[in-house]
Amino acid sequence: MSVDVAQPRLEERARVSPRVRAVLALGPATCLAGFGWALLQPWRLTLLHPHGQGFWWLLSEPPLYVVLAGLLFRLVVAPGIAADLEEHEQ
């Protein structure tokens, strides 16, 4: 790989605004909050004690929903918002 090819990538990353970084960080922060919730309140995770619980009860755990929401935001919503913010700033 040539140095000329790698240089624009470094320059592009240096020009990312704080607002775009904040938007892109919301998804991972939400995932961390879900993991933290699961660690601080393990009794909410029925996967740890599934006695007498059905599949849907095991699937519907609030900390898992928070992690899923963070992932979906980061992978689906945030790239579009970041692109709009970058376009608006130019």
All heavy atoms as an XYZ file, in Angstrom:
706
protein
N       0.835     -1.169      0.000
C       0.000      0.000      0.000
C       0.887      1.242      0.000
O       1.819      1.343      0.768
C      -0.922     -0.014      1.216
C      -1.748      1.226      1.358
S      -2.776      1.179      2.804
C      -4.336      0.888      2.020
N       0.548      2.156     -0.806
C       1.322      3.383     -0.927
C       0.977      4.352      0.208
O      -0.116      4.352      0.746
C       0.996      4.034     -2.268
O       1.570      5.308     -2.331
N       1.939      5.180      0.546
C       1.720      6.192      1.579
C       0.699      7.216      1.092
O      -0.098      7.728      1.874
C       3.052      6.880      1.945
C       2.825      8.020      2.900
C       4.018      5.875      2.523
N       0.674      7.492     -0.205
C      -0.276      8.457     -0.763
C      -1.716      7.988     -0.589
O      -2.615      8.794     -0.414
C       0.008      8.696     -2.240
C       1.381      9.320     -2.459
O       1.830     10.040     -1.545
O       1.979      9.084     -3.520
N      -1.930      6.696     -0.646
C      -3.275      6.157     -0.486
C      -3.709      6.236      0.973
O      -4.858      6.514      1.281
C      -3.328      4.690     -0.994
C      -4.686      4.087     -0.711
C      -3.001      4.642     -2.469
N      -2.804      6.021      1.908
C      -3.150      6.012      3.319
C      -3.326      7.412      3.886
O      -4.072      7.604      4.843
C      -2.081      5.268      4.115
N      -2.696      8.406      3.338
C      -2.760      9.765      3.880
C      -4.172     10.357      3.893
O      -4.569     10.925      4.897
C      -1.802     10.683      3.122
C      -0.361     10.506      3.488
C      -0.101     10.821      4.958
O      -0.819     11.583      5.575
N       0.928     10.206      5.500
N      -4.957     10.251      2.832
C      -6.304     10.841      2.892
C      -7.151     10.246      4.017
O      -7.952     10.938      4.603
C      -6.900     10.546      1.521
C      -5.723     10.393      0.629
C      -4.660      9.786      1.494
N      -6.975      8.983      4.316
C      -7.750      8.381      5.396
C      -7.406      9.033      6.734
O      -8.279      9.291      7.546
C      -7.493      6.886      5.470
C      -8.079      6.128      4.321
C      -7.879      4.661      4.503
N      -8.374      3.942      3.359
C      -8.181      2.674      3.144
N      -7.496      1.963      4.017
N      -8.664      2.090      2.083
N      -6.137      9.297      6.969
C      -5.746      9.938      8.221
C      -6.287     11.359      8.297
O      -6.738     11.803      9.345
C      -4.217      9.948      8.360
C      -3.550      8.581      8.512
C      -2.039      8.747      8.505
C      -4.007      7.907      9.785
N      -6.269     12.072      7.181
C      -6.781     13.426      7.163
C      -8.294     13.448      7.371
O      -8.821     14.321      8.045
C      -6.424     14.107      5.855
C      -4.939     14.393      5.716
C      -4.598     14.928      4.343
O      -5.527     15.140      3.533
O      -3.403     15.128      4.080
N      -9.008     12.473      6.790
C     -10.452     12.424      6.961
C     -10.817     12.181      8.420
O     -11.745     12.774      8.947
C     -11.046     11.319      6.084
C     -11.071     11.653      4.622
C     -11.580     10.497      3.790
O     -12.106      9.535      4.382
O     -11.458     10.556      2.567
N     -10.100     11.301      9.084
C     -10.391     11.028     10.482
C     -10.074     12.222     11.370
O     -10.714     12.432     12.378
C      -9.596      9.818     10.960
C     -10.133      8.542     10.398
C      -9.459      7.371     11.022
N     -10.058      6.160     10.498
C     -10.079      5.030     11.129
N      -9.534      4.927     12.308
N     -10.654      3.979     10.604
N      -9.093     13.008     11.006
C      -8.732     14.167     11.809
C      -9.785     15.266     11.695
O      -9.900     16.091     12.584
C      -7.377     14.693     11.380
N     -10.563     15.274     10.627
C     -11.537     16.329     10.405
C     -12.932     16.002     10.919
O     -13.853     16.752     10.664
C     -11.624     16.644      8.916
C     -10.416     17.398      8.415
C     -10.616     17.823      7.001
N     -10.264     16.688      6.149
C     -10.739     16.488      4.928
N     -11.608     17.310      4.419
N     -10.371     15.446      4.219
N     -13.120     14.917     11.616
C     -14.436     14.564     12.128
C     -14.779     15.503     13.278
O     -14.024     15.656     14.227
C     -14.473     13.093     12.596
C     -15.810     12.765     13.214
C     -14.180     12.171     11.434
N     -15.935     16.136     13.168
C     -16.323     17.132     14.169
C     -16.755     16.464     15.471
O     -17.120     15.284     15.486
C     -17.455     17.993     13.628
O     -18.660     17.265     13.635
N     -16.736     17.210     16.547
C     -17.184     16.659     17.837
C     -18.648     16.234     17.829
O     -19.024     15.274     18.495
C     -16.963     17.812     18.817
C     -15.952     18.687     18.176
C     -16.148     18.534     16.704
N     -19.488     16.934     17.058
C     -20.906     16.545     16.991
C     -21.068     15.181     16.327
O     -21.865     14.364     16.775
C     -21.713     17.591     16.234
C     -21.817     18.884     16.996
C     -22.758     19.879     16.400
N     -22.921     19.835     14.965
C     -23.832     20.522     14.316
N     -24.649     21.315     14.959
N     -23.922     20.446     13.009
N     -20.315     14.939     15.265
C     -20.392     13.643     14.586
C     -19.869     12.546     15.509
O     -20.467     11.470     15.605
C     -19.604     13.679     13.255
C     -19.508     12.304     12.643
C     -20.248     14.659     12.293
N     -18.784     12.816     16.203
C     -18.250     11.830     17.143
C     -19.244     11.532     18.253
O     -19.386     10.387     18.683
C     -16.936     12.317     17.738
C     -15.816     12.277     16.767
C     -14.530     12.688     17.402
N     -13.513     12.843     16.368
C     -12.254     12.996     16.590
N     -11.811     13.029     17.822
N     -11.405     13.128     15.594
N     -19.947     12.551     18.715
C     -20.942     12.350     19.767
C     -22.089     11.473     19.279
O     -22.536     10.571     19.994
C     -21.467     13.694     20.255
N     -22.547     11.726     18.056
C     -23.634     10.910     17.499
C     -23.180      9.469     17.329
O     -23.906      8.533     17.661
C     -24.132     11.499     16.155
C     -25.023     10.523     15.422
C     -24.864     12.805     16.391
N     -21.968      9.273     16.814
C     -21.463      7.919     16.608
C     -21.185      7.206     17.930
O     -21.170      5.983     17.986
C     -20.198      7.955     15.748
C     -20.407      8.388     14.298
C     -19.068      8.502     13.589
C     -21.333      7.444     13.566
N     -20.971      7.954     19.002
C     -20.687      7.346     20.307
C     -21.960      6.986     21.080
O     -21.886      6.250     22.073
C     -19.844      8.288     21.146
N     -23.114      7.464     20.650
C     -24.352      7.170     21.380
C     -24.687      5.679     21.385
O     -25.120      5.145     22.407
C     -25.518      7.949     20.777
C     -25.551      9.436     21.082
C     -26.687     10.104     20.316
C     -25.706      9.670     22.559
N     -24.499      5.012     20.272
C     -24.807      3.579     20.194
C     -23.937      2.747     21.128
O     -24.456      1.977     21.946
N     -22.604      2.867     21.037
C     -21.755      2.115     21.968
C     -21.991      2.482     23.434
O     -21.937      1.620     24.309
C     -20.335      2.489     21.530
C     -20.464      2.829     20.097
C     -21.809      3.481     19.972
N     -22.290      3.753     23.703
C     -22.575      4.155     25.089
C     -23.846      3.476     25.592
O     -23.914      3.051     26.756
C     -22.706      5.666     25.182
N     -24.839      3.353     24.721
C     -26.073      2.672     25.098
C     -25.821      1.194     25.349
O     -26.356      0.616     26.300
C     -27.133      2.856     24.000
O     -27.311      4.250     23.758
C     -28.453      2.245     24.399
N     -24.990      0.577     24.520
C     -24.636     -0.834     24.741
C     -23.918     -1.014     26.075
O     -24.215     -1.958     26.816
C     -23.756     -1.351     23.605
S     -24.613     -1.527     22.045
N     -23.000     -0.128     26.375
C     -22.310     -0.200     27.668
C     -23.277     -0.019     28.828
O     -23.143     -0.679     29.864
C     -21.202      0.839     27.734
C     -19.944      0.525     26.944
C     -18.983      1.707     27.003
C     -19.284     -0.722     27.473
N     -24.257      0.856     28.660
C     -25.260      1.044     29.705
C     -26.069     -0.235     29.912
O     -26.373     -0.614     31.055
C     -26.176      2.203     29.353
N     -26.416     -0.914     28.825
C     -27.148     -2.184     28.940
C     -26.326     -3.252     29.637
O     -26.838     -3.988     30.485
N     -25.053     -3.344     29.282
C     -24.177     -4.310     29.958
C     -24.006     -3.950     31.428
O     -24.005     -4.818     32.302
C     -22.809     -4.384     29.278
C     -22.807     -5.154     27.994
C     -22.335     -4.562     26.828
C     -23.263     -6.454     27.936
C     -22.325     -5.264     25.636
C     -23.262     -7.159     26.753
C     -22.796     -6.562     25.599
N     -23.869     -2.664     31.709
C     -23.750     -2.228     33.100
C     -24.994     -2.540     33.894
O     -24.925     -2.986     35.048
N     -26.152     -2.336     33.281
C     -27.417     -2.655     33.932
C     -27.488     -4.150     34.237
O     -27.893     -4.561     35.315
C     -28.560     -2.219     33.037
C     -29.939     -2.410     33.588
C     -30.288     -2.711     34.872
C     -31.154     -2.294     32.872
N     -31.643     -2.778     34.986
C     -32.199     -2.525     33.763
C     -31.455     -2.010     31.548
C     -33.538     -2.488     33.382
C     -32.780     -1.968     31.177
C     -33.810     -2.205     32.080
N     -27.071     -4.965     33.286
C     -27.091     -6.414     33.482
C     -26.125     -6.835     34.589
O     -26.413     -7.765     35.349
C     -26.743     -7.125     32.188
N     -24.992     -6.162     34.703
C     -24.035     -6.508     35.755
C     -24.482     -6.021     37.130
O     -24.253     -6.693     38.140
C     -22.660     -5.929     35.428
C     -21.928     -6.567     34.257
C     -20.640     -5.810     33.969
C     -21.635     -8.027     34.543
N     -25.108     -4.848     37.167
C     -25.534     -4.301     38.447
C     -26.814     -4.935     38.975
O     -27.035     -4.961     40.189
C     -25.721     -2.783     38.337
C     -24.436     -1.990     38.141
C     -24.756     -0.525     37.902
C     -23.524     -2.148     39.341
N     -27.655     -5.436     38.090
C     -28.892     -6.090     38.496
C     -29.008     -7.458     37.827
O     -29.847     -7.681     36.952
C     -30.094     -5.226     38.133
C     -30.153     -3.926     38.877
C     -31.383     -3.122     38.508
O     -32.011     -3.340     37.486
N     -31.734     -2.186     39.372
N     -28.180     -8.406     38.218
C     -28.197     -9.710     37.541
C     -29.494    -10.491     37.752
O     -29.793    -11.392     36.971
C     -27.003    -10.442     38.150
C     -26.752     -9.775     39.437
C     -27.186     -8.354     39.268
N     -30.290    -10.157     38.762
C     -31.538    -10.874     38.978
C     -32.551    -10.571     37.886
O     -33.523    -11.287     37.738
C     -32.122    -10.541     40.353
C     -32.386     -9.086     40.562
C     -33.522     -8.404     40.223
C     -31.502     -8.139     41.122
N     -33.402     -7.084     40.548
C     -32.158     -6.883     41.115
C     -30.214     -8.199     41.644
C     -31.569     -5.728     41.591
C     -29.656     -7.040     42.120
C     -30.317     -5.832     42.096
N     -32.329     -9.516     37.110
C     -33.216     -9.224     35.984
C     -32.988    -10.174     34.807
O     -33.831    -10.304     33.940
C     -33.030     -7.792     35.508
C     -33.563     -6.780     36.447
C     -33.605     -5.436     35.738
N     -34.173     -4.427     36.578
C     -35.466     -4.122     36.606
N     -36.295     -4.777     35.838
N     -35.920     -3.181     37.396
N     -31.828    -10.799     34.746
C     -31.510    -11.707     33.648
C     -32.025    -13.098     33.981
O     -31.397    -13.856     34.702
C     -30.002    -11.743     33.396
C     -29.384    -10.438     32.915
C     -27.883    -10.579     32.810
C     -29.973    -10.021     31.596
N     -33.168    -13.428     33.414
C     -33.744    -14.738     33.704
C     -32.962    -15.860     33.037
O     -33.209    -17.026     33.321
C     -35.223    -14.794     33.264
O     -35.304    -14.453     31.891
C     -36.057    -13.847     34.086
N     -32.040    -15.525     32.150
C     -31.186    -16.566     31.569
C     -30.315    -17.214     32.636
O     -29.894    -18.360     32.498
C     -30.289    -15.980     30.477
C     -30.973    -15.589     29.174
C     -29.995    -14.876     28.266
C     -31.547    -16.795     28.488
N     -30.036    -16.473     33.712
C     -29.202    -17.003     34.780
C     -29.960    -17.986     35.675
O     -29.350    -18.816     36.329
C     -28.634    -15.855     35.625
C     -27.752    -14.871     34.874
C     -27.336    -13.733     35.792
C     -26.533    -15.562     34.309
N     -31.285    -17.868     35.719
C     -32.109    -18.785     36.510
C     -33.419    -19.041     35.757
O     -34.471    -18.520     36.116
C     -32.375    -18.221     37.909
C     -32.790    -16.791     37.905
N     -34.096    -16.389     37.713
C     -32.072    -15.663     38.049
C     -34.174    -15.076     37.751
N     -32.950    -14.616     37.944
N     -33.383    -19.877     34.716
C     -34.532    -20.045     33.833
C     -35.577    -21.059     34.312
O     -36.362    -21.546     33.519
C     -33.886    -20.540     32.536
C     -32.705    -21.300     32.980
C     -32.202    -20.582     34.214
N     -35.634    -21.346     35.564
C     -36.546    -22.376     36.074
C     -37.999    -21.974     35.837
O     -38.478    -20.972     36.340
C     -36.298    -22.613     37.563
C     -34.871    -22.920     37.868
N     -34.262    -24.085     37.451
C     -33.925    -22.207     38.511
C     -33.005    -24.077     37.839
N     -32.771    -22.937     38.484
N     -38.679    -22.762     35.036
C     -40.095    -22.546     34.772
C     -40.399    -21.421     33.799
O     -41.553    -21.033     33.659
N     -39.433    -20.891     33.113
C     -39.657    -19.787     32.189
C     -39.650    -20.304     30.752
O     -38.860    -21.159     30.395
C     -38.565    -18.720     32.338
C     -38.394    -18.189     33.730
C     -39.637    -17.508     34.255
O     -40.458    -17.010     33.506
N     -39.781    -17.495     35.574
N     -40.535    -19.746     29.943
C     -40.600    -20.111     28.539
C     -39.604    -19.334     27.705
O     -38.908    -18.430     28.193
N     -39.553    -19.673     26.421
C     -38.597    -19.036     25.512
C     -38.806    -17.528     25.431
O     -37.861    -16.759     25.489
C     -38.711    -19.663     24.115
C     -37.894    -18.960     23.080
C     -36.514    -19.101     23.054
C     -38.492    -18.131     22.143
C     -35.751    -18.451     22.108
C     -37.739    -17.476     21.188
C     -36.369    -17.641     21.174
N     -40.053    -17.085     25.275
C     -40.306    -15.653     25.105
C     -39.999    -14.873     26.371
O     -39.592    -13.722     26.315
C     -41.741    -15.412     24.644
C     -41.933    -15.956     23.272
C     -42.668    -17.036     22.922
C     -41.319    -15.485     22.070
N     -42.571    -17.259     21.569
C     -41.745    -16.327     21.026
C     -40.460    -14.446     21.775
C     -41.344    -16.136     19.708
C     -40.069    -14.262     20.462
C     -40.499    -15.100     19.451
N     -40.198    -15.488     27.525
C     -39.843    -14.807     28.767
C     -38.329    -14.631     28.857
O     -37.836    -13.609     29.307
C     -40.356    -15.598     29.959
C     -40.086    -14.901     31.254
C     -39.071    -15.134     32.113
C     -40.830    -13.823     31.807
N     -39.126    -14.286     33.182
C     -40.205    -13.471     33.019
C     -41.964    -13.130     31.413
C     -40.672    -12.444     33.816
C     -42.431    -12.119     32.223
C     -41.782    -11.795     33.400
N     -37.599    -15.643     28.399
C     -36.144    -15.551     28.417
C     -35.630    -14.534     27.398
O     -34.609    -13.885     27.605
C     -35.523    -16.915     28.140
C     -35.797    -17.988     29.195
C     -35.258    -19.330     28.719
C     -35.197    -17.615     30.519
N     -36.346    -14.400     26.294
C     -35.924    -13.478     25.243
C     -36.199    -12.026     25.620
O     -35.454    -11.123     25.230
C     -36.634    -13.815     23.930
C     -36.217    -13.006     22.723
C     -34.794    -13.351     22.331
C     -37.148    -13.259     21.577
N     -37.257    -11.785     26.372
C     -37.652    -10.407     26.676
C     -37.031     -9.935     27.983
O     -37.690     -9.843     29.003
C     -39.174    -10.293     26.738
O     -39.664    -11.067     27.807
N     -35.758     -9.620     27.922
C     -35.042     -9.124     29.091
C     -34.621     -7.683     28.810
O     -33.943     -7.407     27.821
C     -33.832    -10.003     29.372
C     -34.241    -11.428     29.681
C     -33.069    -12.299     30.018
O     -32.005    -11.767     30.338
O     -33.234    -13.511     29.964
N     -35.021     -6.742     29.671
C     -34.757     -5.318     29.404
C     -33.291     -4.979     29.123
O     -33.034     -4.199     28.192
C     -35.265     -4.621     30.666
C     -36.309     -5.534     31.193
C     -35.839     -6.919     30.868
N     -32.306     -5.504     29.847
C     -30.925     -5.148     29.497
C     -30.542     -5.585     28.082
O     -29.791     -4.889     27.396
C     -30.083     -5.884     30.540
C     -30.986     -6.050     31.702
C     -32.345     -6.253     31.111
N     -31.087     -6.707     27.633
C     -30.809     -7.147     26.270
C     -31.426     -6.197     25.244
O     -30.845     -5.943     24.193
C     -31.323     -8.569     26.045
C     -30.642     -9.660     26.857
C     -31.264    -11.012     26.543
C     -29.157     -9.686     26.575
N     -32.613     -5.659     25.565
C     -33.237     -4.689     24.670
C     -32.400     -3.411     24.573
O     -32.294     -2.808     23.517
C     -34.642     -4.332     25.142
C     -35.677     -5.402     24.897
C     -36.763     -5.535     25.738
C     -35.575     -6.271     23.822
C     -37.714     -6.505     25.521
C     -36.523     -7.251     23.598
C     -37.601     -7.352     24.445
O     -38.543     -8.312     24.226
N     -31.824     -2.992     25.677
C     -31.000     -1.782     25.666
C     -29.765     -2.001     24.795
O     -29.399     -1.145     23.987
C     -30.612     -1.375     27.101
C     -29.601     -0.244     27.095
C     -31.850     -0.976     27.885
N     -29.121     -3.156     24.924
C     -27.951     -3.467     24.101
C     -28.345     -3.541     22.629
O     -27.656     -3.000     21.760
C     -27.290     -4.780     24.573
C     -26.217     -5.227     23.604
C     -26.729     -4.621     25.976
N     -29.470     -4.173     22.340
C     -29.945     -4.274     20.960
C     -30.266     -2.898     20.382
O     -29.926     -2.609     19.227
C     -31.177     -5.177     20.884
C     -31.785     -5.380     19.502
C     -30.793     -6.095     18.598
C     -33.073     -6.166     19.616
N     -30.878     -2.034     21.172
C     -31.190     -0.678     20.697
C     -29.907      0.088     20.388
O     -29.833      0.813     19.390
C     -32.019      0.058     21.740
N     -28.892     -0.072     21.221
C     -27.614      0.595     20.966
C     -26.962      0.101     19.691
O     -26.426      0.894     18.904
N     -26.999     -1.201     19.470
C     -26.422     -1.760     18.243
C     -27.167     -1.280     17.003
O     -26.549     -0.895     16.004
C     -26.439     -3.288     18.301
C     -25.411     -3.949     19.188
C     -25.664     -5.446     19.266
C     -24.014     -3.680     18.669
N     -28.490     -1.324     17.061
C     -29.269     -0.871     15.907
C     -29.045      0.607     15.628
O     -28.949      1.015     14.462
C     -30.755     -1.153     16.128
C     -31.164     -2.606     16.010
C     -32.637     -2.784     16.358
C     -30.892     -3.130     14.612
N     -28.965      1.412     16.670
C     -28.716      2.831     16.455
C     -27.370      3.044     15.781
O     -27.262      3.799     14.813
C     -28.766      3.601     17.778
C     -28.551      5.067     17.601
C     -29.598      5.887     17.241
C     -27.296      5.632     17.763
C     -29.416      7.245     17.047
C     -27.098      6.987     17.582
C     -28.160      7.798     17.221
N     -26.344      2.365     16.285
C     -24.987      2.560     15.738
C     -24.874      2.057     14.309
O     -24.210      2.672     13.474
C     -23.964      1.855     16.633
C     -22.540      1.926     16.115
C     -22.074      3.374     16.000
N     -20.709      3.482     15.574
C     -20.342      3.742     14.322
N     -21.240      3.891     13.391
N     -19.077      3.848     14.016
N     -25.518      0.942     14.000
C     -25.355      0.338     12.677
C     -26.335      0.864     11.635
O     -26.018      0.865     10.441
C     -25.495     -1.185     12.788
C     -24.439     -1.881     13.646
C     -24.757     -3.358     13.778
C     -23.052     -1.671     13.065
N     -27.519      1.326     12.067
C     -28.542      1.717     11.104
C     -28.775      3.227     11.079
O     -28.798      3.840     10.012
C     -29.874      0.981     11.409
C     -30.972      1.429     10.472
C     -29.681     -0.521     11.325
N     -28.930      3.834     12.237
C     -29.341      5.237     12.294
C     -28.152      6.197     12.266
O     -28.152      7.183     11.536
C     -30.210      5.475     13.554
C     -30.619      6.928     13.662
C     -31.435      4.577     13.527
N     -27.149      5.939     13.077
C     -26.037      6.877     13.256
C     -25.268      7.193     11.971
O     -24.890      8.357     11.780
C     -25.087      6.369     14.337
N     -25.013      6.239     11.076
C     -24.273      6.610      9.856
C     -24.996      7.664      9.015
O     -24.369      8.570      8.475
C     -24.140      5.292      9.092
C     -24.212      4.245     10.136
C     -25.167      4.771     11.165
N     -26.307      7.580      8.923
C     -27.063      8.572      8.167
C     -27.032      9.935      8.824
O     -26.887     10.969      8.152
N     -27.182      9.957     10.159
C     -27.128     11.233     10.869
C     -25.737     11.843     10.748
O     -25.596     13.050     10.530
C     -27.519     11.034     12.349
C     -28.977     10.598     12.445
C     -27.288     12.308     13.145
C     -29.407     10.234     13.832
N     -24.704     11.019     10.878
C     -23.328     11.522     10.765
C     -23.066     12.072      9.371
O     -22.427     13.119      9.218
C     -22.339     10.412     11.096
N     -23.570     11.404      8.346
C     -23.393     11.899      6.975
C     -24.095     13.234      6.789
O     -23.552     14.147      6.155
C     -23.903     10.870      5.979
N     -25.310     13.365      7.336
C     -26.029     14.632      7.232
C     -25.288     15.749      7.964
O     -25.219     16.879      7.481
C     -27.437     14.495      7.789
C     -28.347     13.705      6.872
O     -27.984     13.506      5.694
O     -29.417     13.265      7.337
N     -24.758     15.451      9.142
C     -24.014     16.467      9.892
C     -22.747     16.897      9.140
O     -22.432     18.087      9.093
C     -23.635     15.935     11.271
C     -24.741     15.892     12.309
C     -24.261     15.177     13.561
C     -25.228     17.284     12.635
N     -22.035     15.930      8.574
C     -20.827     16.270      7.811
C     -21.168     17.099      6.584
O     -20.462     18.048      6.243
C     -20.090     15.004      7.403
C     -19.389     14.311      8.548
C     -18.757     12.999      8.144
O     -19.046     12.495      7.037
O     -17.970     12.464      8.948
N     -22.260     16.753      5.919
C     -22.679     17.514      4.740
C     -23.085     18.938      5.132
O     -22.762     19.895      4.431
C     -23.860     16.807      4.062
C     -24.379     17.493      2.825
C     -25.533     16.739      2.228
O     -25.434     15.513      2.069
O     -26.557     17.402      1.931
N     -23.765     19.073      6.235
C     -24.204     20.394      6.690
C     -23.017     21.267      7.082
O     -23.025     22.475      6.854
C     -25.150     20.240      7.856
C     -25.679     21.520      8.421
N     -25.372     22.768      7.936
C     -26.522     21.769      9.441
C     -25.971     23.695      8.630
N     -26.676     23.119      9.573
N     -21.981     20.662      7.647
C     -20.810     21.416      8.089
C     -19.941     21.879      6.920
O     -19.192     22.832      7.049
C     -19.982     20.590      9.071
C     -20.667     20.426     10.398
C     -19.918     19.521     11.342
O     -18.863     18.970     10.940
O     -20.386     19.350     12.464
N     -20.053     21.207      5.776
C     -19.260     21.605      4.612
C     -19.972     22.656      3.885
O     -20.077     23.610      3.597
C     -19.031     20.435      3.674
C     -18.127     19.422      4.261
C     -17.964     18.210      3.357
O     -18.601     18.100      2.326
N     -17.121     17.294      3.748
